């Protein structure tokens, strides 16, 4: 039986999961692939920590060159992360004619166009299923299962840390800081959670799947990004009264000559399939012309779920090696000459529904003044709730709007914020529901 040698760069959490699957399930993989997938070398700066994996002698080394320069290794798996040495190692592997598997969404979102061009030129595969959604096969779905569909829109919960925090605030009334601390204690959040809670990790993933869905170059820089640090239990309580939950969503929509691409906290109604996706789970809904509406759901991170997606990519490449079917699938789903630089719609031009919360003085005329300013900018109010509970002499006024333009909303809120009767900066949360499109 043919043997296909694999080299692994980085043996942290996910790298350990990949190694565990390749070693523990070696017989299963052999039966399914028709070849022996041999983890020949694993390179990591830490060769002393016990990872609970039965490496053969000499497999775990500290020198990445023993992976990159080994002529027998055909598939290199990059699990280092970051945009520094990982990029250099991927380029070296490609230049040496080796296929590459990575889960590095930050690198792909920032430098993916460059890496894909290099892989195309060298005639090797660059596989990255695990970069978006962990074990949830969103990339394979877009590249293969939905190849005959025009994708109208994608809406996803793509960061388990944020989803866990928002679930804790919603279900238990936790403050953001305590929910984050619990997420860190459970291992769902990094010591520095900035990439997660500020929305950047989700934006990396949206940039990748937008490219696959819409035939565009990967474009991270133009995606509007807003995190969850400003979300309060008070707003989540109001959302519940309106049968909404707050989720950090990645939203990508086909707008013809442009693409709508944004990441921000969003209210969704209880009829939305994402409504009950809780804890650290991920999910994405896809709207397409042939299949209609569909949803993928699963763990978006973790040693074994992400490792499973990486091994799936290794197997795909191994099967291509066995059949001589190299470059069978375009790396960005579309043929290279069909990929365009499609502009991303500025967030000021989007139109959706909105939730506003104002802290206003409890006296006659304030509500009508606020409503008048909104009306001046063409913003129609769907409902108003003025609560009696005072905070520092102010009462919260909550409004839901009909569909409005973001630029008009920003102008109206700026004017309202200047009112003497309004004591805090108004809160804005966008709403996605059946009336948003």
SULRANOR-V233923 format. One record per helix or strand of 2 or more residues. SS is the DSSP state (helix for helix, strand for strand). FROM is the first residue (numbers start at 0). TO is the last residue. Records with the same first field share a line. If there is no record, write none. Layout:
SS = FROM-TO ; FROM-TO
This chain:
strand = 2-8 ; 35-42 ; 59-60 ; 72-77 ; 98-101 ; 125-126 ; 150-156 ; 223-224 ; 243-253 ; 257-268 ; 280-287 ; 291-298 ; 342-343 ; 350-360 ; 380-390 ; 393-400 ; 403-404 ; 426-431
helix = 12-23 ; 25-32 ; 64-67 ; 84-94 ; 104-121 ; 128-130 ; 137-144 ; 159-171 ; 175-184 ; 193-196 ; 199-213 ; 232-240 ; 302-322 ; 335-337 ; 346-348 ; 365-375 ; 405-416
